[in-house]
C-alpha cells in the first residue's frame, strides 16, 4: 500500500462530467489498495473570471480582498468532487486552506507556505476517507486568507505530499508529460520519460508551463518524486527525480520559452557603490522578481542598468524605477514589453564545452538577434524580439537534435 497525493488542474475539473471522471480515477486507485489525498485547482477559466470581476470594482484590486475572492474557485471544485465520490459509494472529506490549516506568510496573492499540520488529513485517511484539499490557498498568522500565485495548486500538492511523507506526488494536467519543447510550436517535440529536479526547476523558471517553480523546489529539497501525467489517458508520464549519471549523457534536454517577459533600462546611472541596491531594493520590497540583469559601462563614470521582470509586474516595476531614477540622478528609464526569452536546458552541459556558442550560431543563422544573455551550469537563456519566438524554438530544437530519439 502506498500513500499518493494526486493534483488535478483546472482543465481536469473544468465541468461536472470531468469532475466525475476524476472521481472515478481516484476511486480506482483507492480500490487498488493505495491511500489517496487529492488536491484540486479551480475549474478552468474560473480564476480569470474572478479577476475580471475584481477589475470591475478596482483598477488595481486590493490584494487582501482579491485573495478572499480568488479562493472561492477551489471551494467549488473540492465540494463537487467530494459529492461525486460519495455518490459512488466511498467517503471523501474536503478541506479549505484555513481548515487544515495550510500556514503561509502574509504576502497576499504571492504567499509562501510555512507549515502544514497533518493531523486532520491523517485522521481522514485512517477513517478510510479520501481527503480533498483546496489547492492555491492558505491562511496567514492573523487568520487572513492567502493565495500562492499562479500555479499554486502544484505547490500545495507537493507541500502536502512532503508533510504527509507520501511515496509520490502525481500532477495531473492536460498534457501527458514533460516534452523537449512545446508541441504546439514544434510538432517533433518528444515526451521525456525521466528528468532531473534541476532540469525541471530551470524549465519551470524559464517558462515551461507544466509545473510551477515552487513545487519543483519543494520536491527537490525533500526528494519527493513527481509524476507528471494526463488526466485524460492512462499512459505513464514523466518522472521528475534526483539526477543520475545517465542523465548527463544528454547534452541538451529541452528548449523552453517565455513570452511573459519585459525589460527595463535605467540610463546613465552614476557608477558607484550602492547604486544597484538603490535600484533593486524597492523592487524586491514590492515582491517583484527580477530575472536577468546586465550592466553596460559608459564614459564618465556612468552605466546603463538593464533587467527583466514578469510582464504582469512591468507597470508597477516601471513606476518604482522611475521614482528611484530621480533619487539617484539617472538620466531616464525606458521599458519594452515586446520581448521573449528562449533557453536550452540540460545537466549534460556541465561536462561539455561550446554549448552556448552553438546556440548563438543557430540563432544567428536564422536571423535572430540576441538582446540579453544569461547562463548557469545547466542552461543558457537569450532575450530576443518576441516576434522571433517560434522560429527560435524550432531552430534550437532541431539544431540540438531534440527531434531524434538518440542525440549526438
N, C-alpha and C positions, 0 to 999 in steps of 0.2 A: 504494500500500500504506500502510495506517495502523497505528499501534500503539494498541490498545484495551485498557483494563482493564475487565473486567466483574465486578461483585459480585453474588452471588446470596444472598438472605436465607433465613432458616430455613424459611419456607413453600415456597420454591422447591426446597429439597433435603430435604423432610420425610420422604421414604421412598425406597427404591431406584428405583422407577419414575420418580419426579420427578427424581432424580439422573441417570437415563439420558436423560430428555428434555432436561435442561440440557446434558448432554454432546453430544447431537445438535445443539442450538442453537449451542453453541460451535464444534463441528466445521464447521457450515455457514459460520460467519463466517470461520473459518480457511481453508476451501476457496475463499472469495471473494477471498482474497489478503491479508487482514489478519493481522498478528501479534496474538495474544490472550493476555493474562495474566488468570487467573481468581482471584478472592478469594471464599471461601466462609464462611458462618456455620455454626453447629451446626444440626442438624435441629430443626425447630420443636418447642418444648417441652422440649428436652434440657437447656438451661441451667437452667430452672426445676426440672427433676427433680434435677439435680446439687445445686442449692441446697437442695432438700428433704432430700437425703441428708446434707449438711453440718449442717443444723439438727438432725438426729437425733443428731449427735455433740456439738455445742456450741450453746448458745442464741445466742451471738454468735461465729460461726466465725472462727478465726484467719485474717486476711486473706491472709497468705502461702500458707498451705495451701489456702485457698479458690481462689486463683489456679491452683495446681497442679491442683486438681480440675476447675475450670471449663474450663481449656484443653483438656481431653480431648475436648470436644464437637466442636470443629473438626477435630481429628485424625481422627476417624471420617469426616467428610464429604470431606475432601481426598483421603484414601486411596481411598474408594469411587469418587469421581469420577474419579480417575486410572485406576483399573481399568476403569471404563466407557469412557473414551477409548481405552485400549489395546485393549479388546475390539472396538472399531470400526475398528481398523487404524491409528490415529495414536498418537503418543507424548506422554505427559504426565509431569511430574515434580512431586511435592508437596513443599512446604516448610512446616515449622512455624516459628513466630516466631523461635525461637532459632537456626534453621538459616540464615536469610538473612544476618545477624540483623536483626530489627526492634528497634532500640535504644530503650529507654524510660527514664524516671526510675523511682524505686523506690516510687511511690505505689500500693501494691497495691490492686487492684480499680478503680482510677481513674487508671492510669498514662497519661502523655503521651508521644507519640513524639518522640524527639530526632533520630534519623538512620536512614536505610535504605540500606546499601550495596547496589549493584545488580549487582555482578559475577556472582553466581550466577544471577540472573534473566536477565541479558543473555546469559550463556553458554548457558542452556537455550533461549532464543529463537533464538540463532544456530545451534543444532543442530536446529532445526525442531520443538522440543518445545513443549507448552503448559504454562507454569509455573502451578502451582496453589498458592495461598498461603492459609494458615490466617488468617482474619480474627480481630480481637478480642484478639490476644495478641502479646506481645513478650518481651523479656528485659532486665533491668537490668544495670548495670555490674559487678555481682558474680556474674552468671550465674543469678539467680533468675528464674523465670517470672513474668510480669506479665500482667494483662489491662487492657483500656482502658475498661471500664464498658459499660453497656447501649448497644447500637447501635454498638459499637466497630468492627464489621466495615466499616461505611461509612467510618470514619476510616482504617482500614487501606487500603482500596481507593484513596481519594483520595491518601493519602500515597505509596502505591506508584506511582500514576499520575504524580504530581509528580516523584518521584525518577527515574522512567524517562523523563520528558519525553513522556508519552503524548499522543495527539491528543485523546482524550476518555475520560472515566470514566463508564461506564454502570452505573447502580444498578438492578438487577432485584429486584422485590418482588412482592407480591400485588395491588398496585393499578397502574393504567396511567398514573399521573402525579400531579401535584400539583393538588388541587382547591380551589375557592374556599372550601370548608369540608368538614367530614366528611360524606360522602354518607349514612352510616348515620343521622345525625341530621337532615340536610336533603336530601331526595331531589332538590331542584332545583339542588344543587351542580354546578358545571361544571368540566371539566378546563381547566387553564391551559396554553397552548402554550409560552409563554416567561415566565420570571420572573427578576428580578434576584437576584444574590447577597445583597444587603442585605435584600430582602424575604424570601428563603428563610431567611436567618440569623435574622431576627426570628421567622418562623413556627416554625422549629425550636426556638428558645429559649422560645417561648410555648406549646409543647405539641403542635405538629404532628408526627406520628409517621413521616412519610415519610422524612426524612433526619435523621441525628444532627448536632447543632450543630457539633461539632468538624470534621466532614467538610466542612461548608459553609465554615467559617473557613479551612481548608486551601485549598479550591478558590478562594475569593475572594482570598486572599493571593497565590496563584500563578497566578490567572486560568486555572484548569483547568475547561473546560466539563464540566458534569454533565448526563447524560441519564437521567431517572427513567422507568423502563419496567416493564411487567408481564412476568414470565417465562411467563405463560400465554397471551399473544397476540403477534402481530407488529405491532400498531399502534404508531405513534410515541407517545412520552410527552410529558414536559415538559422543556424545556431550561432549565437554570439557568446564566445567563450574565451578563456585565457589563451594567450598566444602559445603556439608550439612551433617546433623547428620547421615543420613542413610549410608553414605559412610564409616563411622567409624566402621560399623558393620562387614565389611570385613577385615580380618587380613592382608592378602597379596592380592593385586590386580593383580600383574603381575610379570613375570620373564623376565628380559632383559639380553642381552649380547652384547659385542662389541669385535670384533677382531682387531679393529683399535687402538691398544694399544701397546706401547713399554715402557720398563723401563730402567732407567739409574741409576747406583750406583756409588757414589763418595766414595772411600775407604780411611779410616784413615784420616779423616778431623780433624784439630785442633778444639777441643770442647771449643769454646769461643764466647762471644757476637759478633754479626755482621757477623758470617760466613755464616749463612743461607741466609742473604741478599746478600752477595757477590756471592753466587751461583745462586740465583733465579732472582736477578735484571737484569742481562744481558739476561736471557731467556725471561723475561717479555718485555724487550726493543725490542726484536725481534718478539713480538706479538705471542709468543708460549704459549699455555695454558698448565699449569701443573695441573694434577689431584690429584692423591694420593701421599702422602709424608709419609715416615717412616724413623725414626732416631734410629739407634742402637748404644748404647754406648759401647766403647771398653775400655780396660785398658789404663792407661797413658794419660788421658785427650784427647782421640781420639774418633771419632764417624764415623759411616758409614751413608751416606745420600742416600736413595733410593726414586725415584719418577717416575711417569708415564707421558708420553706425547703422543699426537696423532702420529700414526705410520708415517704419511706423514711428520711430523716435526722432526722425530727421528735423521736423519743425521745432520741437522743443529743444533739441540739442543746438540747433542753429541760433535760436533766441538766447540761449545761455552763453554760447561762444561770442555772440555779438556784444553782449554786455561785458564779458571778460576782456575782449579785444580793446575796448575803450579804456579799461582799467590798466592794462599793461602797455598801452601805447602802440598796438599793432595798427598797420595801415588799413586793412579791410578783411572781410570774411566773405567767401563765396561758397556756394553749395551746388551739388549736382546729384539728381536722383536717377539719371539715365545711365546707370552703370550696372554691371553684374560681376559676379566672381565665379571663375571656373577653377577647379582644383583636381589634382591627381593625388591618390592616397594609396599607400602600401607599405607594410612593415619591411618588405624586401629592399626598400630604398636605403636602409641603414648600411647595407653592405655593398652597394653599387654606386659608382660614380657616374656623372654625366646625365642623370635623370632630368634635372632641371633644364640643362641646355637642350636636351632632346625635346622637351615640352616647348621651349621658346622657338626652336626651329620649326616644329609642327605648326604653331600658331602663325609664325611669320610666313610660311609657305602658303597659308590660306588667307593672308592679308589682314590678320587680326592684330591690332596694335595693343601693346601691354601698357597699362596706365600705372599699376602698382604691383609689387611682388612681395609675397610673404612665404617663408619656408619654416619647416620643422624637420625633425628626423624622419618623419614618415609622410610628409605632404608638401606639395608646392601649390600655392594659390596665386592667381593672377586676376587683377581687376581689369575689365575690358569694357568697351562700349556695349550697352545692353543689346543692341540690335544684332550683335555677332554671337550671342549666347549659344544658340542651337548649332551653328556652324562650328564653333569651337569645341563643343561637347562631342559632336560626331567625329571631328578630325582627331581629337585626342584619343577617343575610344578606339578608333581604327589604328591610329599611329602606334599605340602601345599594345596592339594585338589582343584587346579585350573581347573582340568578337570571335576569338578562337578558343577552343577548349584547352589546348596546351600552348601557353605563351612561351616565347623565346626568352 
